[in-house]
Amino acid sequence: MSLTPSELGVLCLVLFGLFYWLGIFAKLRAVLALLGVIGIADGGFIGRLLSDLGGALQRAVGAVTAWAFGASLAAGLFIVLVVIFIHDLHPKKSASKRTGWVAILLGAILVVGVFQIPALAPVTAALRSIPSSIVTFLNSL
């Protein structure tokens, strides 16, 4: 048996759903949600839907900040989601039910790559390579 990155993404999302339903492993399910979205983002209806959702949310935040402050900050949603995600995964804090949903939105925005921060452009490429690296490791066992 060999996995593909898309299959690994689906597996991660299924495990996220199961752990969410059982109410266990809050931090692990947030990481699984992030990896799952990154794994499926390049194909399939759900992957395209999540990518389109991430792009639409970033454009909406950019339009609202342009209206409110006179300058578009399309990365505003990304920055807010990263702060919440890191705060919830901090060792002194406990993750909640929102952490998984934040991870799903964060993964969608990262894969779309619309967050307009040139210094973070390598992060998108690195995150897209994580499912492939995990699959390579698992298939070598």
VMD Tcl script that draws the C-alpha trace (Angstrom):
set ca {
  {0.00 0.00 0.00}
  {1.24 3.46 -0.81}
  {-0.28 6.82 0.02}
  {-0.40 9.96 -2.05}
  {-0.32 13.45 -0.49}
  {-4.01 13.90 -1.30}
  {-4.90 10.62 0.43}
  {-2.83 11.65 3.44}
  {-4.72 14.97 3.52}
  {-8.06 13.17 3.49}
  {-6.85 10.81 6.22}
  {-5.77 13.78 8.36}
  {-9.14 15.47 7.88}
  {-11.02 12.27 8.73}
  {-8.96 11.93 11.91}
  {-9.62 15.60 12.68}
  {-13.35 14.97 12.34}
  {-13.21 11.85 14.50}
  {-11.16 13.51 17.26}
  {-13.40 16.59 17.11}
  {-16.50 14.42 17.50}
  {-14.93 12.53 20.41}
  {-13.63 15.75 21.97}
  {-10.07 14.47 22.41}
  {-6.55 15.49 21.35}
  {-7.34 19.18 20.73}
  {-3.79 20.19 19.76}
  {-3.24 17.12 17.61}
  {-6.50 17.62 15.76}
  {-5.52 21.24 15.00}
  {-2.26 20.06 13.45}
  {-4.13 17.32 11.56}
  {-6.60 19.88 10.21}
  {-3.77 22.12 9.00}
  {-1.92 19.22 7.34}
  {-5.16 17.86 5.89}
  {-6.10 21.11 4.20}
  {-2.58 21.54 2.86}
  {-2.67 17.97 1.54}
  {-5.95 18.29 -0.36}
  {-5.67 21.91 -1.45}
  {-4.35 21.17 -4.93}
  {-7.14 18.92 -6.11}
  {-10.72 17.84 -5.77}
  {-13.87 19.80 -5.16}
  {-13.29 20.33 -1.43}
  {-9.69 21.42 -1.96}
  {-10.69 23.97 -4.58}
  {-13.58 25.12 -2.40}
  {-11.28 25.69 0.58}
  {-8.75 27.50 -1.61}
  {-11.48 29.72 -3.06}
  {-12.81 30.39 0.46}
  {-9.35 31.41 1.67}
  {-8.86 33.72 -1.29}
  {-12.30 35.29 -0.93}
  {-11.79 35.93 2.78}
  {-8.44 37.59 2.14}
  {-9.91 39.82 -0.57}
  {-12.82 40.74 1.73}
  {-10.48 41.67 4.58}
  {-8.40 43.73 2.15}
  {-11.49 45.57 0.93}
  {-12.72 46.26 4.48}
  {-9.34 47.56 5.66}
  {-9.03 49.70 2.52}
  {-12.46 51.18 3.24}
  {-11.84 51.68 6.95}
  {-8.23 52.82 7.02}
  {-7.47 53.87 3.47}
  {-4.89 51.11 3.01}
  {-5.54 47.53 2.04}
  {-4.17 44.96 4.46}
  {-5.03 41.68 2.80}
  {-2.77 39.86 5.25}
  {-4.87 40.99 8.22}
  {-6.89 37.79 8.42}
  {-3.76 35.68 8.04}
  {-2.03 37.54 10.87}
  {-5.05 37.18 13.17}
  {-5.37 33.46 12.43}
  {-1.65 32.84 13.03}
  {-1.80 34.63 16.38}
  {-4.84 32.62 17.49}
  {-3.30 29.35 16.25}
  {0.03 29.94 18.02}
  {-1.74 31.12 21.19}
  {-3.91 28.01 21.30}
  {-0.99 25.66 20.65}
  {1.26 27.28 23.26}
  {2.30 24.74 25.92}
  {0.87 26.86 28.74}
  {-2.52 27.15 27.04}
  {-4.99 24.51 26.00}
  {-6.43 24.24 22.54}
  {-10.18 24.57 22.16}
  {-12.70 23.55 19.54}
  {-11.99 26.73 17.60}
  {-8.34 25.79 17.08}
  {-9.14 23.15 14.46}
  {-11.37 25.50 12.50}
  {-8.71 28.22 12.69}
  {-6.21 25.67 11.36}
  {-8.51 24.84 8.43}
  {-8.85 28.51 7.47}
  {-5.15 29.09 8.01}
  {-4.25 26.15 5.78}
  {-6.58 27.37 3.04}
  {-5.07 30.84 3.14}
  {-1.52 29.50 3.20}
  {-2.07 27.24 0.21}
  {-3.68 29.99 -1.81}
  {-0.68 32.16 -1.01}
  {-2.54 35.46 -1.19}
  {-1.34 36.86 2.08}
  {0.90 39.39 0.30}
  {3.88 39.10 2.61}
  {6.90 38.47 0.36}
  {9.08 37.37 3.27}
  {6.65 34.51 3.98}
  {6.47 33.23 0.40}
  {8.85 30.34 1.18}
  {6.48 29.22 3.94}
  {3.84 28.27 1.38}
  {6.33 26.16 -0.58}
  {7.62 24.53 2.58}
  {4.13 23.73 3.83}
  {3.14 22.26 0.48}
  {6.14 19.92 0.68}
  {5.26 18.58 4.15}
  {2.56 16.11 3.00}
  {4.88 14.82 0.26}
  {7.67 14.31 2.78}
  {5.39 12.47 5.18}
  {4.08 10.26 2.37}
  {7.63 9.46 1.26}
  {8.52 8.46 4.80}
  {5.39 6.34 5.27}
  {5.80 4.60 1.93}
  {9.40 3.71 2.78}
  {8.33 1.74 5.86}
}
mol new
graphics top color blue
foreach p $ca { graphics top sphere $p radius 0.5 }
foreach p [lrange $ca 0 end-1] q [lrange $ca 1 end] { graphics top cylinder $p $q radius 0.2 }
display resetview
